[in-house]
Each structure stands twice: as structure tokens, then as C-alpha cells.
Amino acid sequence: MSTDTQQLQTIARNAMRANGLDPDFPPDARTQVAHLGGQPTNGLRDLRDLPWSSIDNDDSKDLDQIEVCIAQGNTTRVLVGIADVDVLVTRDSPLDAHAKANTTSVYTPAIIFPMLPPELSTDRTSLNQDADRASIVIDMTVDAQGTVTASDVYRAVVRNRAQLTYSAVAAWLDGAGPLPPAVRKVTALDEQIRLQDRVASALRASRDAEGALEFDRSELRPIVDAEGVKELHADATNRAKLLIENFMVASNGATARFLSARGFASIRRVVKSPERWPRIVDLAARHGTTLPAEPDAKALQQFLKTERVAAPDRFADLSLAVIKLLGRGEYVAELATQPSVHFALAVAGYNHSTAPNRRFPDLVTQRLLKAAMTGTAPAYAMPDLTQIADHCTQQEDAANKVERLTKKAAAALWLKNRIGERFDAIVTGAGPKGTWVRLTGLPVEGRLERGAQGLDVGDRVRVQLIGTDPPRGFIDFARTS
């Protein structure tokens, strides 16, 4: 293993501890894993004969969900199977205690810190291809307009017929690549995926009518192996990712409604009114658009649509600026009767339920769903949910800091021989603590050490790389002409 790779692993482990996250599983959690068996599936509804498949990142091994669609005249049933993690990771067990402490998996370029041990998250509680698994099924009926007209949640045993990847499925759907080999092996799975794509598009169109925001999201993904940092990759949205995203949004809304209908409080995911709406208004004005003085999702959505068409080459930078100005999402505990809104998704009543292998709020929701199914008392009281929601928001922020630092450290290593070069950039952060810029065409973010006066989020500048400090994740720029 190269010195750079070792350095990135050390940086990651130190960052985990510095931000209140435990990089290692405690001995009692390891002991629990050693004594666990497989998932019990007896007594569950048997849905193994359906043509289930998963679509995820090329390197994903923790498969939380699988999908299948069933056409029924003018409507389509969309079934999303979620890994039943709770069946092995019981509440207040050592594994649960570690998951509750960290609350999320943390993905860094050189090492992954999973919320649950790989023996579970990538094996016994993962919906792996050709394996029988216990699951929570979210069963939705979607009409031709993309409206979810009915939904139910129940337990079932399922079998993933094909583990697919975003890149391969997107290329095929766009006509830019061949039919993925795993699709070819399952009878009529190609038509099944096309049906899923059509239904996902209808779901998106329905939310679009309500003002859902659509961004061109591009994230830095350093490619690191034993030899060091090979390249800096921009991980962008594609058609297959949007397919799964729309199914997950619908599923998370359905589980929220399921709990609310039974009088259960739950942990909701919300993005409240934008933190810096006036700046968004100012940014739109620079592009010739007038937005209302008060936050308006539909008006912002129309502005973004117009700019995507008018200046597609710059839309990614505009998207980034607006995302930064909207502010972060957070977890809140809410009673069934309390309204909650996710500003960016244009949905009311939304919780995280589709990734229990890597997010603790989803595991909590899973336990609430099981109690609601059986008519037993809620698995958590309201004070418990409030404490968990606050802690999960805090730890998610901490995990994001670790991921940002380690990505910057990898980028700093990759850029260390390019000191003095000049780049086009966009301002992504401006405040008392400093001003940050992101390079155009290369998803690298750094601090503007000189020439930041008068700049704000969304401004375009020309910068020069003046220094890097990989252990601290520092990439420093100076404004230039």
C-alpha cells in the first residue's frame, strides 16, 4: 500500500474520532455478530417469484432495496423491498448501540466505516443477488399521472434476481450502451426495467407539478487504490439514479402515511424554508429572473428549468449555489397530526425508511413500521424519538465533515504538483469563517485566501492554486485575473 493511501486512511480515522464518531466496532458488537445466524423467513409472505432487481453504485455491496413493477390496466403496482435489518440487529443490543452512536455509514476515499459490520450489511442483511431475504415491502399503486393512489406496508421474503449498476442501466436506457448482462439472464427483465423507468418518470412529473426542485448534482469522488489517488471523478446524476430516487421518495412518503394513519409519531426528514432566500432572489436577478420576496418552491423550480435550457454548460454550478443557499436537511420527531414539509422534494410527511443498513433513522422507522403492522405499542416514545432525531442530525453533520475533509485530502494529494495553475471557479460559501470556491469542470473545493472581498455564493471568479495541506484537507486559492 502506498504512502498516500496509508495517509488517507490515517486522516480518515483521526477525523472520525475528532468529530465524535467511532471508527471501530466494540468487542461486544463483534461478539454479537459471531453468535448471529441467518435471517428467519418462516411465516412471511412469499414474493420470491417476482422479478426483483437492485440498481445501485458500481461498487455498492450493502444493498438496502430492490424493486419490481406490476402493470394493472391503467395503474401500476410499485413494490419496493427494504432489507429487514431489525430481525438481526435488535433494539438495545451491542450492534444497535454502536449504530445509534454513529447513526450512519461514513464513506471516505480510502476506507469505509459502515454503521453495521460488513458480515451483516454486505451479507446477511443485504439484499444480495440470488439470496432469500426477509424484507419490509412498500406496495404502492401509481396511476398514469404519477399519483400514488394507494399504499400498504407488510413483511415478505424476497429474492433479488439481478444486481445492476447505475452506470450500466443508465447507458442502456439512454441508448448509449448494451443491455447489461445481468438483465439478459432474467426473462423479460429488460421490459421490467423499462416499465420501472416509465413509472418513475410519471412519479417525477407529479412531484414536478407540485414544485419539486431538480438539480444537476455533481460530487467529487476520488478514485483511490493501493497505489494512491488515481483520479478525481465527478459523480453525476443519471437516468438510473433518478429512477431509484423517485421510487425512494414515493416509498418514504408511503411509510410516513402508514405510520400517521395508525397514530404513530415518527422521525421525519425535513428541509424547511431556505436559509438564504434573499440571496437566491439576488442570484436569480443576475440571470434576468424575478423571484417572489418570500420562499416559493414553484417559482424557484421554474427559474431552474429555464436556466437548464438556456445555459446547460453552467447549470451544474448554478445548482450547487442554490443547494448551498437552501441549507441542510434535518431530522425531527413529529406526532402523526403534525404537518412537515420537505421544501426541495415538494412532499409533506416524509421519513427515511429505505436504507436501514447504513442510516439509523431508517432502522428506527423499520421498528415503528413493524409495531404498526401488528397493532402493538410504538417501539419508541416521543421523547426517545426527539433525542434520536437531534442526535442523528448532529452525527450526520459530523459524518459530512469527515467525508468532505477526506475528499479534500485526496484532492490535495492529487493537486500537490499543480501549485501555481489557474482555474475558473464559483463561490460556494461566504461568511465570517471565510470564503470557499469550487473549480469549474473539476469538483474540487478550497478556501479563497486572498481576494475574497465583496464575493458571495454564486459569484464566478478566476483563481490560482497557491498551496495544499493534505493532512488538514486544505486547498488554498488566491483570486486572480
GIDA-V927127 format. One record per residue. D_FIRST is the distance of its C-alpha to the first C-alpha in whole Angstrom. Layout:
<<D_FIRST> <D_FIRST>>
This chain:
<<0> <4> <7> <8> <7> <7> <10> <11> <11> <13> <15> <16> <17> <19> <21> <21> <23> <25> <26> <28> <25> <24> <20> <21> <23> <26> <27> <30> <29> <26> <30> <31> <29> <29> <33> <33> <34> <35> <36> <40> <42> <45> <48> <46> <48> <46> <45> <42> <45> <44> <41> <39> <36> <33> <31> <28> <25> <23> <20> <22> <23> <25> <28> <31> <34> <35> <38> <42> <45> <48> <51> <54> <57> <57> <54> <50> <49> <45> <44> <40> <39> <37> <34> <36> <34> <37> <38> <35> <34> <37> <39> <38> <36> <33> <31> <33> <33> <29> <30> <33> <31> <28> <30> <27> <24> <22> <19> <17> <14> <11> <13> <16> <19> <22> <25> <26> <23> <22> <24> <27> <26> <24> <26> <30> <31> <29> <32> <30> <31> <34> <34> <37> <36> <39> <39> <41> <43> <44> <47> <48> <51> <51> <53> <54> <53> <50> <52> <51> <54> <53> <50> <50> <47> <47> <44> <44> <42> <40> <38> <35> <36> <33> <30> <30> <28> <29> <28> <30> <33> <34> <34> <36> <38> <38> <39> <36> <34> <35> <36> <33> <33> <33> <36> <38> <38> <40> <43> <44> <41> <41> <44> <43> <40> <43> <45> <42> <42> <45> <46> <43> <44> <48> <46> <45> <48> <50> <47> <48> <51> <51> <49> <45> <43> <41> <38> <35> <32> <29> <26> <23> <20> <17> <15> <11> <8> <5> <6> <8> <12> <13> <17> <19> <21> <25> <25> <29> <32> <33> <36> <34> <33> <36> <38> <36> <36> <40> <40> <38> <40> <43> <42> <41> <45> <46> <45> <46> <49> <49> <49> <51> <54> <54> <54> <51> <49> <45> <42> <43> <40> <42> <42> <45> <47> <45> <44> <45> <47> <49> <46> <46> <50> <49> <46> <48> <51> <49> <49> <53> <52> <54> <53> <55> <55> <54> <51> <51> <49> <51> <52> <48> <47> <50> <48> <45> <46> <48> <46> <43> <46> <47> <44> <41> <39> <39> <39> <35> <36> <39> <38> <35> <38> <40> <37> <36> <40> <41> <39> <37> <37> <38> <39> <43> <45> <48> <51> <52> <55> <53> <52> <48> <47> <44> <45> <42> <43> <46> <47> <48> <47> <44> <41> <37> <38> <35> <32> <32> <29> <27> <30> <33> <36> <36> <36> <39> <40> <40> <42> <44> <45> <45> <48> <50> <50> <51> <54> <52> <52> <49> <46> <45> <48> <48> <47> <44> <43> <44> <42> <39> <39> <39> <36> <34> <35> <34> <30> <30> <30> <28> <25> <26> <25> <22> <21> <23> <21> <18> <19> <20> <17> <15> <18> <19> <15> <17> <20> <20> <21> <24> <26> <30> <29> <32> <32> <34> <34> <35> <36> <34> <35> <38> <40> <40> <36> <36> <36> <33> <32> <30> <30> <32> <30> <27> <26> <25> <27> <27> <30> <33> <34> <37> <40> <39> <43> <45> <42> <42> <39> <40> <41> <39> <38> <37> <34> <32> <28> <29> <26> <22> <21> <18> <18> <21> <21> <23> <24> <28> <31> <34> <37> <38> <41>>
